[in-house]
Amino acid sequence: MAELFEEVSNVFFLLSEPTRLKILHSLCHGERAVNDIVTEIEASQANVSRQINMLFRAKILARRKEGTQVYYRIDDPATLGICQSVCARVSADILARSASRPEAQAPLATASA
């Protein structure tokens, strides 16, 4: 069990970095070139490359080369499912919190004017 928990901890560590989550989100709908990912998530080339390499070494991403371009895709749909599930839950929590805030609702004076 100790080995299992260590490996699970490693997966959660990989998923705990916002840039890596943005990369996975960018790849949800298919393969993309590194420069397209960099542009989409608005991060530096060096940081994106470092984070992609971590995901690749963990076998979450796969890659292929075409000339000088390197394309990445999600190679582990289970990891993507985990991310989507957690994002959906957190998104629902955020929406619920914002709907319950008084400033999120229209003031009565403005509504009747």
ZIFEN-V240529 format. One line per field, one symbol per residue. ss: DSSP state (H for helix, E for strand, - for the rest). phi: phi as a letter, one per 30 degrees, with the letter a starting at -180 (. if undefined). psi: psi as a letter, one per 30 degrees, with the letter a starting at -180 (. if undefined). Layout:
ss: ???
phi: ???
psi: ???
This chain:
ss: -HHHHHHHHHHHHH---HHHHHHHHH-----EEHHHHHHHH---HHHHHHHHHHHHH---EEEEEE--EEEEEE--HHHHHHHHHHHHHHHHHHHHHHHH-HHH---HHHHH-
phi: .ddeddddddddddddceddddddddceckdbdedddeddchbdedddddddddddddidcbbbcbicdcccbdcbddddddddddddddddddddddddddddcdddddddd
psi: eeeeeeeeeeeeeegfkeeeeeeeefgegakllefeeeeefhlleeeeeeeeeeeefggelllkkjbfkkkllkfifeeeeeeeeeeeeeeeeeeeeeffkeffkkkeeeef.
